[in-house]
Amino acid sequence: MDPDMTAPLRPHTELATHTVTNQPPPFEDVNLCKSDRALQSALVAAGGEVHAERLSAMGARCGAAETVDWARRANENPPKLKAFDRYGHRLDEVEFHPAYHELMRLGLDAGLSSAAWTEGEAGHVLHASMLYLMTQADAGVVCPMSMTYAAVPALRAEPAVAAEWEPRIAAGRYDPRFIPAEEKAGVTFGMAMTEKQGGSDVRANTTRALPAGEEGEYELTGHKWFCSAPMGDAFLTLAQAEGGLTCFLVPRWRPDGTRNAMHIMRLKDKLGDRSNASSEIEYHGAWARRVGDEGRGVRTIIDMVQHTRLDCILGSAGGMRAALAQALWHAEHRTAFQKKLIDQPAMKAVLADLALEAEAAVALGLRLAHSFDRAGRSEGEAAFMRLATPIAKYWVCKRQPGLVYEALECHGGAGFVEEGPMPRLYRQSPLNAIWEGSGNVIALDVLRALGREPDSLEAVRAELVAVRGINRFYDAHLRRLDDWFKPGVLGEATARAFTEDVALGLQAAALHHASPDYVFDGFCAARLDPDHRSFAYGALTGQLDVAAIVERASPL
């Protein structure tokens, strides 16, 4: 371990004016997997217990003091663009702090991007759990890991392209060198979809693709307003070909060994996600391979989007758990008014409410990952996955910022100071709700899916009905869901409210299968009883076993 990346050794506590007391120790050298009972239960319910040992090892790495310091350094030293060298040669490279590379190596070498495609059993559950843990170490580096994982189903739309690139992803190795992909031990992928004039409306894209060379080869000219992780080895992008909007793979290097004409115009100055680079790029006749048929770009890329939406859910769940764990740790070690904070009834109520939210997020996230694992063998699971994924993405990601803020407030003024982890967690918290479709886009996707795929609605209904008859608040919530399908009730203006109601039901159902009764019943009382639902965390008036919920969530 690097001695510069450990906590200071025996700092002075007896100062000239006072003695330093009543301060919590650093939250580090904690196994983020073993200390998370919600994750353990959800893992078993999703059939992923076979990976328990592997995840425990990763949880120890993600919670290590060294890793905590890597994350701090990577975010305090954001990436820098090197568009040119000192002689004026065009480079289009991005430089990262060494801590960033250590974090990337931790996740990729553990198999975060490859495991779903190389493990025969519960591969997506393993991937999702790894991403949940890695997010707690640093959320920024998870972005290129997620896109690399999610590129595989899109690549499979073009077997020749998949045969070349999928083994490089499956290698599960981090190789930061900027050299042609065929010379590397492993690769990472990025995405470049949106343009200034269209944003989420990718059909408004103006980037042009003209045939060049062999069948399936093109040259692209145009711009992309958001290109995440521009130091990736290849990018899935959309451009207008003769047959319409089409998906392409754009590598950073051309087949002849020269740099491709993908130029990084600038890096984004972002609210959060600072360890990761996001960019604006231009294609100046960039060499590309077609992925899927011309005119089928959206259809080709939607499989990648579905998988990155799963990662948004687990990323938000991981961000919630990170914030909750920090709040619990602080409250367990800090005294106020002659009691530990965690023993103060008002604080305990807040922490219990946050714990319910965080556990519901990971339970539903791993339930969805389980459906990804089984979709190829079960039509019902495939149908459930198609509709439940955008529903969960909408709701879980929207819940993250409020939870992180409340966890920050649990620290008092200490939570507002940049030396601690809470400001970074707070800045990061809105991202997953924006990435891969912000709220309105996702809610309208849910609405379209209802009309396009009635089997998906039936699969979600079956999931909900299976838990009927156990909790009166849950049963009443199911009856209210039926009201949505009365004539004239459900439309674009009400799509958000409908999505929220279904998501709450799915979270409760997932908790029933994964968690103790006091968690399931507590969630139903706090979230599904219209007489006791509140607009703020901690305003609990229903009957909950607050002490048991808080004890279960504790990272001690």
Summary of the structure (lengths in Angstrom):
residues: 556
radius of gyration: 23.7
end to end distance: 23.6
largest distance: 77.1
contacts: 2003
relative contact order: 0.10
helix: 54%
strand: 13%
